[in-house]
Amino acid sequence: MTRKICVITGTRAEYGLLRWVMQGIKDDAALTLQIIATGMHLSPEFGLTYKEIEIDGFQIDRKVEILTSSDTSVGTAKSMGLGLIGFADALNELRPDLIVVLGDRFEIFAAVSAALVARIPVAHLHGGETTQGAFDEALRHSITKMSHLHFVAAEPYRQRVIQLGEQPDRVFLVGGLGIDNIKRLKLLDRADLEASLDFKLGPKNLLVTFHPVTLETATAADQMTELLVALDAQPDTHLIFTLPNADTDGRALTQMVHQFVAGHPNARAYTSLGQLRYLSCIAHVDGVVGNSSSGLAEVPSFQKGTINIGDRQRGRLQADSVINCAPTRQDIATALRRLYSTAFQASLKDVRNPYGDGGASAIVVDTLKHCVLEGLLKKAFYDLA
């Protein structure tokens, strides 16, 4: 009898990190892959990205609709409630032996809460990380405490999960999952990327992603204004925007990006690039600007620079290719000058990604296949000596 492994995914970026874990489960005769798609994947507003999962050859077993028409804090809380209801039904119908989740978003918190009371063991990927500017920080550590197997991206994160009371022999250091995409996907060359984007790259190019800082009240639009003013002063630079996630106050940022792009022929915005186009963009641009975790976890593997704005990612491990700056037009402009400086560009050839060199997905799949599930649910708190 095969072991049923249920992977739950709610966003485009998260699916990109999970893809090769899913493929490994699917390809193993001893395992049965189940998939629950939720959140942004099912929303026309965010590109109906569940279709990308199907295009990659996966069958989605259940779809759990949770997003409301509101991006307020009340709307987000209601989405969590809808998620808890929907995941309870989906897990009861699928009855997996183990669920696999990644990261820190509210969709995943709801899914793991449902699994906890359904007595289904949870494998959590990318725990132990810190993002001091987002409420994802608390959700991530809460998910850790409701999980039973932990796959972390770096040694400090392994230590932090153990500090939270998890048994050391259930915490596995595997590296960053996103690096497997970089290693395994055949990226588009410049001409094919331009054709796919329907957008010509220029002599200078930047990839821009900016999300709300969810632990700050009413700062998202002000910070986006500062970023757009700084980018407006770069008329010789072509700008590729990826739009924000389904976060509190995210819709205001999306509207601002669309307004900016409408007045700037050197800029284009995309609801969802997909992993192939997104990673291909990184390969062909001069740097990445914004506050996405990808700028810290994946971009250093391309030996490209990242301008990390504000506090959303504060606390994460960073390579020397990351330039931190405040969310003001002056500081962003200073960071852009540094990004393009001869000295900084020369330093990039020596950059090493603190999240490893790849191979995480295979280790995760092998562990899921061979781990003993009996007795996994009852956890003893591990006290530090």
HURA-V344263 format. One record per residue. N is the residue number from 0. RES is the residue in three letters. SS is DSSP state (alpha for helix, beta for strand, coil for the rest). PHI is phi in radians with two decimals (* if undefined). Layout:
N | RES | SS | PHI
N | RES | SS | PHI
This chain:
0 | MET | coil | *
1 | THR | coil | -1.35
2 | ARG | beta | -1.51
3 | LYS | beta | -1.55
4 | ILE | beta | -1.95
5 | CYS | beta | -1.82
6 | VAL | beta | -1.72
7 | ILE | beta | -1.97
8 | THR | beta | -2.40
9 | GLY | coil | -2.20
10 | THR | coil | -2.43
11 | ARG | alpha | -1.09
12 | ALA | alpha | -1.18
13 | GLU | alpha | -1.10
14 | TYR | alpha | -1.07
15 | GLY | alpha | -1.01
16 | LEU | alpha | -1.29
17 | LEU | alpha | -1.50
18 | ARG | alpha | -0.94
19 | TRP | alpha | -1.37
20 | VAL | alpha | -1.14
21 | MET | alpha | -1.07
22 | GLN | alpha | -1.12
23 | GLY | alpha | -1.12
24 | ILE | alpha | -1.13
25 | LYS | alpha | -1.06
26 | ASP | alpha | -1.42
27 | ASP | coil | -1.61
28 | ALA | coil | -1.13
29 | ALA | coil | -1.51
30 | LEU | beta | -2.19
31 | THR | beta | -2.06
32 | LEU | beta | -1.52
33 | GLN | beta | -2.07
34 | ILE | beta | -2.28
35 | ILE | beta | -1.99
36 | ALA | beta | -1.80
37 | THR | beta | -2.64
38 | GLY | alpha | 1.00
39 | MET | alpha | -1.07
40 | HIS | alpha | -0.98
41 | LEU | alpha | -1.75
42 | SER | coil | -1.81
43 | PRO | alpha | -1.02
44 | GLU | alpha | -1.05
45 | PHE | alpha | -1.91
46 | GLY | coil | 1.67
47 | LEU | coil | 0.80
48 | THR | coil | -1.30
49 | TYR | alpha | -1.06
50 | LYS | alpha | -1.13
51 | GLU | alpha | -1.14
52 | ILE | alpha | -1.10
53 | GLU | alpha | -1.21
54 | ILE | alpha | -1.06
55 | ASP | coil | -1.32
56 | GLY | coil | 1.71
57 | PHE | coil | -1.75
58 | GLN | coil | -1.76
59 | ILE | coil | -1.52
60 | ASP | coil | -1.46
61 | ARG | beta | -2.53
62 | LYS | beta | -2.06
63 | VAL | beta | -1.96
64 | GLU | coil | -1.37
65 | ILE | coil | -2.33
66 | LEU | coil | -1.25
67 | THR | coil | -1.67
68 | SER | coil | -1.46
69 | SER | coil | -2.08
70 | ASP | coil | -1.93
71 | THR | coil | -1.39
72 | SER | alpha | -1.10
73 | VAL | alpha | -1.14
74 | GLY | alpha | -1.08
75 | THR | alpha | -1.13
76 | ALA | alpha | -1.09
77 | LYS | alpha | -1.16
78 | SER | alpha | -1.09
79 | MET | alpha | -1.09
80 | GLY | alpha | -1.15
81 | LEU | alpha | -1.09
82 | GLY | alpha | -1.11
83 | LEU | alpha | -1.04
84 | ILE | alpha | -1.15
85 | GLY | alpha | -1.15
86 | PHE | alpha | -1.22
87 | ALA | alpha | -1.01
88 | ASP | alpha | -1.17
89 | ALA | alpha | -1.09
90 | LEU | alpha | -1.20
91 | ASN | alpha | -1.14
92 | GLU | alpha | -1.35
93 | LEU | alpha | -1.45
94 | ARG | coil | 0.81
95 | PRO | coil | -1.26
96 | ASP | coil | -1.43
97 | LEU | beta | -2.82
98 | ILE | beta | -1.94
99 | VAL | beta | -2.07
100 | VAL | beta | -2.34
101 | LEU | beta | -2.29
102 | GLY | coil | 1.48
103 | ASP | coil | -2.63
104 | ARG | coil | -1.49
105 | PHE | alpha | -1.16
106 | GLU | alpha | -1.07
107 | ILE | alpha | -1.26
108 | PHE | alpha | -1.03
109 | ALA | alpha | -1.11
110 | ALA | alpha | -1.12
111 | VAL | alpha | -1.24
112 | SER | alpha | -1.07
113 | ALA | alpha | -1.16
114 | ALA | alpha | -1.15
115 | LEU | alpha | -1.02
116 | VAL | alpha | -1.35
117 | ALA | coil | -1.49
118 | ARG | coil | 1.07
119 | ILE | coil | -1.95
120 | PRO | beta | -1.09
121 | VAL | beta | -2.15
122 | ALA | beta | -1.82
123 | HIS | beta | -1.96
124 | LEU | beta | -1.85
125 | HIS | coil | 1.16
126 | GLY | coil | -1.42
127 | GLY | coil | 1.41
128 | GLU | coil | -1.47
129 | THR | coil | -2.22
130 | THR | coil | -2.45
131 | GLN | coil | -1.22
132 | GLY | coil | -1.65
133 | ALA | coil | -2.24
134 | PHE | coil | -1.23
135 | ASP | alpha | -0.98
136 | GLU | alpha | -0.95
137 | ALA | alpha | -1.21
138 | LEU | alpha | -1.11
139 | ARG | alpha | -1.05
140 | HIS | alpha | -1.23
141 | SER | alpha | -1.15
142 | ILE | alpha | -1.08
143 | THR | alpha | -0.98
144 | LYS | alpha | -1.24
145 | MET | alpha | -1.69
146 | SER | coil | -1.83
147 | HIS | coil | -2.17
148 | LEU | beta | -2.23
149 | HIS | beta | -2.28
150 | PHE | beta | -2.08
151 | VAL | beta | -1.99
152 | ALA | coil | -1.67
153 | ALA | coil | -2.78
154 | GLU | alpha | -1.05
155 | PRO | alpha | -1.02
156 | TYR | alpha | -1.27
157 | ARG | alpha | -1.07
158 | GLN | alpha | -1.10
159 | ARG | alpha | -1.21
160 | VAL | alpha | -1.11
161 | ILE | alpha | -1.13
162 | GLN | alpha | -1.04
163 | LEU | coil | -1.34
164 | GLY | coil | 1.77
165 | GLU | coil | -1.50
166 | GLN | coil | -1.13
167 | PRO | alpha | -1.01
168 | ASP | alpha | -1.35
169 | ARG | alpha | -1.91
170 | VAL | beta | -2.01
171 | PHE | beta | -2.00
172 | LEU | beta | -1.49
173 | VAL | coil | -2.11
174 | GLY | coil | 1.64
175 | GLY | coil | -1.40
176 | LEU | coil | -1.21
177 | GLY | alpha | -1.10
178 | ILE | alpha | -1.16
179 | ASP | alpha | -1.09
180 | ASN | alpha | -1.06
181 | ILE | alpha | -1.08
182 | LYS | alpha | -1.33
183 | ARG | alpha | -1.79
184 | LEU | coil | -1.52
185 | LYS | coil | -1.49
186 | LEU | coil | -1.30
187 | LEU | coil | -1.30
188 | ASP | coil | -1.33
189 | ARG | alpha | -1.04
190 | ALA | alpha | -1.15
191 | ASP | alpha | -1.18
192 | LEU | alpha | -1.13
193 | GLU | alpha | -1.05
194 | ALA | alpha | -1.15
195 | SER | alpha | -1.18
196 | LEU | alpha | -1.41
197 | ASP | coil | 0.96
198 | PHE | coil | -2.72
199 | LYS | coil | -1.48
200 | LEU | coil | -1.30
201 | GLY | coil | -1.91
202 | PRO | coil | -1.15
203 | LYS | beta | -2.29
204 | ASN | beta | -2.53
205 | LEU | beta | -2.33
206 | LEU | beta | -1.83
207 | VAL | beta | -2.13
208 | THR | beta | -2.42
209 | PHE | coil | -2.33
210 | HIS | coil | -1.88
211 | PRO | coil | -1.09
212 | VAL | coil | -1.60
213 | THR | coil | -1.29
214 | LEU | coil | -1.67
215 | GLU | coil | -1.99
216 | THR | coil | -1.71
217 | ALA | coil | 1.05
218 | THR | coil | -1.85
219 | ALA | alpha | -1.02
220 | ALA | alpha | -1.15
221 | ASP | alpha | -1.10
222 | GLN | alpha | -1.19
223 | MET | alpha | -1.12
224 | THR | alpha | -1.00
225 | GLU | alpha | -1.07
226 | LEU | alpha | -1.11
227 | LEU | alpha | -1.19
228 | VAL | alpha | -1.09
229 | ALA | alpha | -1.13
230 | LEU | alpha | -1.27
231 | ASP | alpha | -1.08
232 | ALA | coil | -1.47
233 | GLN | coil | -2.10
234 | PRO | coil | -1.14
235 | ASP | coil | -1.56
236 | THR | beta | -1.93
237 | HIS | beta | -1.51
238 | LEU | beta | -2.09
239 | ILE | beta | -1.95
240 | PHE | beta | -1.67
241 | THR | beta | -1.84
242 | LEU | coil | -1.38
243 | PRO | coil | -1.14
244 | ASN | coil | -1.26
245 | ALA | coil | -1.39
246 | ASP | coil | -1.97
247 | THR | coil | -0.96
248 | ASP | coil | 1.26
249 | GLY | alpha | -1.19
250 | ARG | alpha | -1.14
251 | ALA | alpha | -1.08
252 | LEU | alpha | -1.17
253 | THR | alpha | -1.04
254 | GLN | alpha | -1.10
255 | MET | alpha | -1.14
256 | VAL | alpha | -1.11
257 | HIS | alpha | -1.07
258 | GLN | alpha | -1.14
259 | PHE | alpha | -1.12
260 | VAL | alpha | -1.09
261 | ALA | alpha | -1.05
262 | GLY | coil | -1.81
263 | HIS | coil | -2.37
264 | PRO | coil | -1.15
265 | ASN | coil | -1.52
266 | ALA | beta | -2.28
267 | ARG | beta | -2.55
268 | ALA | beta | -2.04
269 | TYR | beta | -2.32
270 | THR | coil | -1.09
271 | SER | coil | -2.64
272 | LEU | coil | -1.44
273 | GLY | alpha | 1.35
274 | GLN | alpha | -1.12
275 | LEU | alpha | -1.10
276 | ARG | alpha | -1.22
277 | TYR | alpha | -1.09
278 | LEU | alpha | -1.18
279 | SER | alpha | -1.13
280 | CYS | alpha | -1.03
281 | ILE | alpha | -1.00
282 | ALA | alpha | -1.12
283 | HIS | alpha | -1.88
284 | VAL | coil | -1.58
285 | ASP | coil | -1.45
286 | GLY | beta | -3.10
287 | VAL | beta | -2.06
288 | VAL | beta | -2.21
289 | GLY | beta | 2.48
290 | ASN | coil | -2.53
291 | SER | coil | -1.44
292 | SER | coil | -1.08
293 | SER | alpha | -1.04
294 | GLY | alpha | -1.09
295 | LEU | alpha | -1.71
296 | ALA | alpha | -1.62
297 | GLU | coil | -1.96
298 | VAL | alpha | -0.99
299 | PRO | alpha | -1.01
300 | SER | alpha | -1.18
301 | PHE | alpha | -1.56
302 | GLN | coil | 0.96
303 | LYS | coil | -2.04
304 | GLY | beta | -1.46
305 | THR | beta | -2.19
306 | ILE | beta | -1.73
307 | ASN | beta | -1.77
308 | ILE | beta | -1.74
309 | GLY | coil | 1.32
310 | ASP | coil | -1.83
311 | ARG | coil | -0.98
312 | GLN | coil | -1.79
313 | ARG | coil | -1.02
314 | GLY | coil | 1.87
315 | ARG | coil | -1.30
316 | LEU | coil | -1.06
317 | GLN | coil | -2.36
318 | ALA | coil | -1.41
319 | ASP | coil | -1.23
320 | SER | coil | -1.44
321 | VAL | beta | -1.65
322 | ILE | beta | -1.86
323 | ASN | beta | -1.56
324 | CYS | beta | -2.63
325 | ALA | coil | -1.31
326 | PRO | coil | -1.42
327 | THR | coil | -2.18
328 | ARG | alpha | -1.06
329 | GLN | alpha | -1.17
330 | ASP | alpha | -1.21
331 | ILE | alpha | -1.16
332 | ALA | alpha | -1.08
333 | THR | alpha | -1.08
334 | ALA | alpha | -1.12
335 | LEU | alpha | -1.13
336 | ARG | alpha | -1.10
337 | ARG | alpha | -1.16
338 | LEU | alpha | -0.96
339 | TYR | coil | -1.56
340 | SER | coil | -1.19
341 | THR | alpha | -1.07
342 | ALA | alpha | -1.14
343 | PHE | alpha | -1.16
344 | GLN | alpha | -1.06
345 | ALA | alpha | -1.16
346 | SER | alpha | -1.25
347 | LEU | alpha | -1.17
348 | LYS | alpha | -1.14
349 | ASP | alpha | -1.76
350 | VAL | coil | -1.25
351 | ARG | coil | -2.06
352 | ASN | coil | -1.40
353 | PRO | coil | -1.17
354 | TYR | coil | -1.66
355 | GLY | coil | 1.70
356 | ASP | coil | -2.07
357 | GLY | coil | 1.85
358 | GLY | coil | 1.71
359 | ALA | alpha | -1.13
360 | SER | alpha | -1.06
361 | ALA | alpha | -1.11
362 | ILE | alpha | -1.16
363 | VAL | alpha | -1.06
364 | VAL | alpha | -1.08
365 | ASP | alpha | -1.09
366 | THR | alpha | -1.18
367 | LEU | alpha | -1.06
368 | LYS | alpha | -1.25
369 | HIS | alpha | -1.82
370 | CYS | coil | -1.14
371 | VAL | coil | -1.48
372 | LEU | coil | -1.48
373 | GLU | coil | -1.09
374 | GLY | coil | 1.45
375 | LEU | coil | -1.26
376 | LEU | coil | -1.20
377 | LYS | coil | -1.51
378 | LYS | coil | -1.79
379 | ALA | coil | -1.73
380 | PHE | coil | -1.25
381 | TYR | coil | -1.60
382 | ASP | coil | -1.58
383 | LEU | coil | -1.19
384 | ALA | coil | -1.16
